[in-house]
Amino acid sequence: MSKFNTGNPVGSTAVKDLYDNAENLDIALNDIKTKIWKDRFGEARSTWFAVDNSLSNFETYAAAALAGSGYEVAVLYQSGLNMVRPSQAISYGGEDYAPLPSQLPFTTEATFDPSRWKKISGVSGADLKSDFGLAMVGGKISAADSIFRLLSQSSEDLITPAWFDGVLDGTADDTAAINKAGAYAKSVGGSIRIENGKHVYINGPVVLDCSVVGGSWFVGPSGSIRIEIDDVDAQRVVDIEVTNLSGNEELAAVFATSSNIAERRGMVFGRLKLYGFLRGFRGQYLKVAAVEDSFAQSLNTTPGRYQEAHFSAVMTDVWVVRNSLSIGGVLAFNSAAGVTREFYDNCIALDTYDHGFYSASPSGKEFSSFASCRALNTGGDGIKCFSNGTLTVGECFVDGTGTNGIIPVADKAYISGSTFINCGQDGIYHQGKPVGAGVNTFSLLQIDNCTTSGITREAIRVSGPESLDRVVINGGSHEALGAALKLLGATMVVQSIEVNGASLRTLSSTDQVISNLEGTTGELSVVRSTLGADSTSASLIDGRQGLLRLRDVRFAAASCSRFARNRTGDIDEKGSILDGATTGGTDFLADAGAFRSRLDVAKANGLRKSVRPGLAAPSSDASVRGDIVFNDSPTVGQPTGWVCTSAGSPGTWQPFGQSGFLLPIGATPSFIGQLAVTGGQGFIATGTTSPADWKQIT
């Protein structure tokens, strides 16, 4: 750090140079936070603080090296000795021997095999400089590193199969080398590292109990990988690309398990690339299994193979898949008891032969979460989840499914901000699935601000035989070729259905917008929502409710048999609007209960009369006695509306009410009974022929 930077040569006595020298020397000697300073020529130099730290580190490493220098104390050769370290030594026939690193690990036999040993006499400089020199003095760093590189290495322990005669060219079989490297890594607490540009070929079973980092792996016809966890620390497998060369896509790429089931551990897989596997990763008997930033692709096109998922978990407490992509196969699957909590975050399932995501076996499952996930062009369902606990689905997108957009079967299912379009069957299908004996009872299905469109069957479908306490639809838009909301199952019982601020529409000419013709509902409440159809021979709402409650509902249909029908209870309506809709029969029908409207019009059998806006009394429409048309553009002196006093086409209509009375009597009255106030006098119309029809009220 120089203020003036004159550039004068060394030896300058200029005042500015002396100032810079003094400032730099102060930093170099006294600064205890900065490790680098720049002299007045701009060169970087180490501060005394940095030098002091380096010396301390050197002393630490040197002490460790001296403490472990040389070979271990030789033991008398005998059968059954476990040789796992190059620094181990035995005494045989008066000579000391150390195991050849390429032979490790092995167990000694009764007969001494000289091909596995080399004579030793201390540790030579050549030994220390060799590829295995570091291991001889207790080091655990990566391939081809010697003691002289100890200070420059990180503390992470990386072991290469090349130490154990691995060729790593992608052609020669490295199965034995990988297994030996794994055994050595476990013994020293290290990790297997495959360097960039190296390729591992496996044509036999590989079983590892260590972390694995990097490399391009190829699995032959007889190859397999299993990673077991025995130690306390969680293992990790990252930056691996695995390609299946066997021609058998059912081969598992990676099988992670804990052999100590009583003390299950955790494993993290990151940045995996798996090609040609139906079962890319399978986690079993783990405390936590996480797959992150990974990719898997398979070519299988056979439906019904959802259990061979690219990423799957069995008997795992916490199952996480994050920022991952699956092409051709089910992205994630879990089965059997033991998956307690599962999380899928920002994942994509594309062009799958079956479901996009499948969470099976609800027994014991407490929580399931799908956040910002996408399922595109799936052979089966986009998302399928069974749980006896809570399910949350947020900001997910499903487009193009062979069957359903989502099957959200859980005790409490919350679906928000999600889109389900172009589905071969239903958009959202709450499917009854008994668990064990008896019938399931679920608490809640809540759908907030979601969109369903291009649905072949129902937009939202709830089926039995289970019971469901509440169905809540808040906001959003739901449209289908069938019903927008349908309940199925003769024994299906729903305590209440609430539709709030939503738009529901059927494109069918025979289906209802909301249909509940098989099950029963305690109460169906529709509030501030729009129910629409182009033209249907059915009712817009038709079901079996204890009470059908309608508040400020907009009925929009070119034609329909009726707007709402309740076959088992009352209809309670207030504030509804009939927007462009005509009917071929009654507008509302309560087969087994009373009808109550905002006008308190009570008719036999719950018959509700039409109440709609208009500019005049109808001139052609079929009308029944009691129909009302409110004046949609009133002016002073004009009627408030018209009421039908005799049925017909258009029937007999009479005006009622008047909007203001201050009008001149020089004009012909608009209707009999019209009132006018002028000059402080009141007048009433007795005819509609001329101004003479106005008569003063005395």
Secondary structure, DSSP 4 states (H G I P E B T S, - for coil): --SS---PPTT---HHHHHHHHHHHHHHHH-SS-SEEE-TTS-EEE-HHHHHHHHHHHHHHHHHHHHT-SPPPPEE--TT-EE--TT--EEETTEEEEE-GGG-SEE--SS--GGGEEE-SS--HHHHHSTTHHHHTT----TT--GGGGGGS-S--EE-GGGGT---BSSS--HHHHHHHHHHHHHHT-EEE--TT-EEEE-SEEEE-SEEE--EEEE-TT-EEEEEE-SSSPEEEEEEEEEE-SS-TTSEEEEEEES-GGG--EEEEEEEEEES-SEEEEEES-SEEEEES-EEE-----TT-TTS-SEEEES-SEEEEES-EEESS-SEEEESTT--EEEEES-EEEEESS-SEEE---TT--EEEEES-EEEEESS-SEEEE-SSEEEEES-EEEEESS-SEEEESSEEEEES-EEEEESS-SEEE-----SSS--EEEEEEEES-EEEEESS-SEEEE-SSEEEEEEEES-EEEESS-SEEEE-TT-EEEEEEEES-EEEE--SS--SEEEEEEEEEEEEEES-EEEESS-SSEEEEEEEEEEEEES-EEEESEESEEEEESSSEEEEES-EE-S-EESS-SEEETTS-EE-TT----GGG----EEEESSS-SSS-B-TT-EEEESS--TTS-SEEEEEE-BSS-EEEEE--S-----SSSPPSSTT-EEEETTEEEEES-SSSGGGEEE--
